[in-house]
Amino acid sequence: MPLSKRPLDRLKKSVTQDNLWLYILNIMKEEKSVYAYELNRKIEQRFGFRPGNVTAYLVLKRLELDGYVKKSRTTKSLGPERTNYSITPKGLKELRSALPLLRKIIKNI
C-alpha cells in the first residue's frame, strides 16, 4: 500500500491546484484581462506555484461556462487572433465572497 502524502502536502495541493479559480479570478481582478497562455506564468510569479499546463485551461473553461469570466477575441494586423479573458461581475462577487471564509480559517488556526 503506498504511503499517503504528509498533511502539509495535501494542504498545499488543496489551497493551490484544487482551488485554482481563486488565483485566476484574482489575477483578472487586478489586470482586467489576460490571455489563457499567460496564466501559468502569472500564477507562478505572483503566488509561487505552477499549475499543470492543462489545469488552468480546464478551470478557465469551467469559469467561463459558469459565467464567472468572459472571453473576447482580438485581432492584430500581424499575427493570429488572440483570445483573452476577463472577470465578470458574477466572478468578482464570487471572489469577494470567498475572502471572509479564508480570513476566518486563517484567523482561527
Stockholm file with secondary structure:
# STOCKHOLM 1.0

chainA/1-109         MPLSKRPLDRLKKSVTQDNLWLYILNIMKEEKSVYAYELNRKIEQRFGFRPGNVTAYLVLKRLELDGYVKKSRTTKSLGPERTNYSITPKGLKELRSALPLLRKIIKNI
#=GR chainA/1-109 SS CCCCCCHHHHHHHHHTGGGHHHHHHHHHHHHSEEEGGGHHHHHHHHHSCCCCTTHHHHHHHHHHHTTSEEEEEECCSSSCCEEEEEECHHHHHHHHHHHHHHHHHHHTC
#=GC SS_cons         CCCCCCHHHHHHHHHTGGGHHHHHHHHHHHHSEEEGGGHHHHHHHHHSCCCCTTHHHHHHHHHHHTTSEEEEEECCSSSCCEEEEEECHHHHHHHHHHHHHHHHHHHTC
//
